[in-house]
Amino acid sequence: MLHLLQPWLPPLLALAAVVAFDRAEARRGLRPPGFANPVRRVLFLVFFTLVLALGVFGGFGGPVEIDLESLQAAQLFQLHFLFLTTLVFWYALAFGRRSQTPGAAARSFAAQLGLYAPRPGREVAIGLAAGFAGWAGVLAAMLGVAGLIYLVAGPEALPQTPPAVIPWMAALPVALRLALALSAGVVEELFFRGFLQPRIGLLASSGLFVLAHVSYDQPLMLVGVALLSLLYGLLVRWRQSLWAAIVAHALFDAVQLLVVIPVALRYLPGGGALPAP
């Protein structure tokens, strides 16, 4: 019975999440003026449901085998492109006006998603410090969890090898790995912290962030993803701007993709490294 229901889980979960999102947005007084038009609002919510079904809850539809031999580098950016398209579509329906100039629209879009910062240099410095501190803290936490699992359930309960896609990513050209880290830092923070967090809260947006990474297929890795998501969310809440979180996120991913994962794969049995969320 469960295997018959499983393909329907992503759209059903996405629909439930979008209904909760719509109610939370209204309850917090954040429903945008364009959504006074029910056609615009429903159009976005339908599109948003599809995006969440594909990009966040897709892992619940059953295991998906990735053919690494045919995987193209551009495909690594597909999810980020989908998230960014969602934000642009949302803004166009929610705030867009025909009389608006492109420059005014860009400034309004940035303001709506938390990209304004009175002192950008300070945000970058805070993001760098948080990125390094977060990496050390999450590494320590994951080692602690791994040690606890080892003591309680034995070594066989720990993952023995990383997901196949991680060694594949570690072998990508340096420029492409940097582009991935930057794309993740910017787009994922815009989507999960700039767009979702003000509307559904820190914990719910962090939960969706973790679910978007279940493709790692290793629960221990998701512990690190959850801790990082909370860190980025608290940074945004503290700074009232995305920039520190963007820098911290991009830095963490860059360190993982350029240093930690390649070193772990070379010297450690099984390559036990953190993912790059």
N, C-alpha and C positions, 0 to 999 in steps of 0.2 A: 504493500500500500504506500509506504513511504517513498519508494522509488518512482511511483506514479505521480506523487505530489511534488517531488523535488524540482522538476523543471519549472513549476509554477511559483516556487518560493521567491525568486528574485522579484518578479513583478508584484506579488502580493505584499511582500515586505516593503518594497518601494512605495506602493500605494498607501500603506499604513503610515509610513514615515512622512509622506507628503501631506496627508491629512493632518497629522500632528503638527507639521511645520506650518501649515496654513492657519491652524487654530492658534498656535503660539504666536505667530506674527501678528494676528489680530489682537490677541490678548495683551501683547506688549505695546500696542499702538504703533506698530512699524509697517503696517500695510501701506504700500506706496500709492500715490494719487492715481496713477494709471490703472490700478486694479479696482478702482470704483466702477470701471467698465467690466462687467462679468465675463465678456468674451475674452478680453485680454488676460484676465486672471486665470480662467479655465485653460486657455491656450498654453500659458506658461506652466501651470500645474501638471498638465498632461505631458508636456515636454520634460519637465523636471522628474516626473515619475520614470520615464524611459531612461533618463540619465542615471538616476540612482539604481535602477534595475541592472544596468550595464556596468556602471563604474564603482558601485559600492556593494551591492548585494549579489553581484554576479557569481561570487564564489560559492553561494548556497545552491546553485543550480546543478551541482555535481562536479566531479573532477574534470579538468580540462588539460589535455596533453598539449604541451607547447613544443612545436617542431623547431628546435633551435637552429637546425641547418637552413631552414627557409625563412627564419625570422629576420626581418629587415630592421635596421637601426631606427628608421622613421616610425616604426610601430611602437617603439618605446615611449613616444610622445603622444600617442593617440588619446590616452585617458586625459592628459593635461589639456589637449586641444578640446576635448569634449567638455571639460569643466569650464574652460575659458569661454567657449561658445555659449554655454549656459548663462554665464554672467552677463555677456553682451546682450543676449536675447532677453534676459530678465530686465536689464536696464532699459533697453529699447521699448519694451512694453510698459514698464513701470514708470519711467521718467522721461522718455524720449518725446520731443516735440519737433514738428517740422520746422519751426522758426529757429531752432537751436543751431548755433554754429558748431562745427566739429571741435574747435578748441574749447568752447563752453561745455560741450557734452563730455569731453575727455576729463575736464576739471571736475565736473559733477560726478562722473563715474568714479574717479579717484576718491573724492570726498565720501561718497556713499559706502565705499569698501574699506575705509580707514587708511588710505595711502597718504594722508596729509600728516606732516610732522613739522613743528616749528623749528626744531634743531636737528636736521637729518644726520649730521656728524655724530651727535650724541647717541642717536638711535643705532647707528652702525657700530659704535664702540660697545654699547650695551649688548647688541646682538652677537658680536664676536666673543665677548666674555661669556655670555650665556651659552653660546654654541660649544665652547671648550668645556665649561663647567658641566653642561648637560651631558656631553659625551662621557666625561669621567663618571658622573653620577649614575647614568643609565648603565654603563659598563659594570660598575660596582654592584648595582641592584640585580642585574642579570646574572652575574657570577654568584651572588648570594642565593638567588632563586635556584640556579643550577645546582649549587651545593646542597641546598635543602632537598631538592628532588633526588639527588644522588644518595643522600643519607636515608631518605624515607623509602624510595622505590628501587634504588640500585642504579648502576650505570646504564643498564639496558633501557631505562625510561628516558634517557637523554638522547637528543638527536645525534646520530652518528655522522651524517653527511649533510651539507647544506643543500637547499633546492638547486636543481641543475642550472637554473637561470642565473644564479649568483656567480659561479665561475665564468659563465658566458659573458656577463656584464663586466667582470674584472678584466677580461681580455680585450675589451673595446678600446679604441684609441683614446688617449688622454683628453683630447678636446671634446670628444663626444661624452665622456663621463662628466666633465665639467659642465657641459650643456645640460645634461640630465639633472645634475645637482642644482643648477640655477633654475631650471624649469620647475623642479619640484618645490624649491623654496618660494618662488613667486606664485605659481598657479595654485598649489595646494593651500598656501596661506590665504590667498585671496578667496578661495572657495570655502574652506572649512572655518577659518577664523574671521575673515572679513565679511563673508556673506552669511554663513550658517550660525556662527557663535552668537551674534547679537540677537538672533531670532529664536533660537532654540536652546541657548545656554551652553556653558562650557562642557558639562558632562555629556550631553547628547551629541554635540558636534564632535567631541573627542571619540565617542563611541562609533560614530559614522566613519571617522578617520581610520580607526582601527579596523573596522569591517572592510574598508577599501583596500586593506593590506593583507587580507586572509589568504591571498594567493601564495604567500610565503609557505603556507601549509605546515608551519611549525609554531606551536603555541608559545614556546619560549621566546621566539622573536617578537611575538605580539605583545609580550610584557614590555619590551623596550619601546615598541611603537606607542603603546598606551602612555607610558611615562613621558615620552617626548611630546606627545600631543598635549598632555596637561601642562607641560613646561611652556610650550608655544602659546597655549591659550591664556595662561597666567601672565605671560609677557605682554600679550595684547591688552589684557584687562588692566594691567599696571600702566603701560605706556600710552594707552588710548590711540595706538597707531600700530600698523602691521610691520613697520620696517625692522624693528629689532627681531621679531619672530622670523621674518623672511631671511635676514642675515644668519641667524642662528640655525635655521633649518637648512639653508644652502651650505653653510659651513660644515654642519654635521654630515650631510650627504657626501660632500666633497672629500672629507677625511675618510669616510667609509670606503668610497669607491676608488680613491686614489692611493690610500695607504693601508687601512686596516684589513680590508677583504683580500687584496693581493698578498699581503704578508701572511695572513692567516692561512690562505690556501697553499702557500709555499712551504710554511714551516710547521703548521699544526695538523695533526691527524684529523681528517674530516673537515678541515677548514672552518672551525667554529667561530664565525664572525657575526657581528651585528648586521642587520639589514640596513638599507638606506631608504627610510620612508620619505 
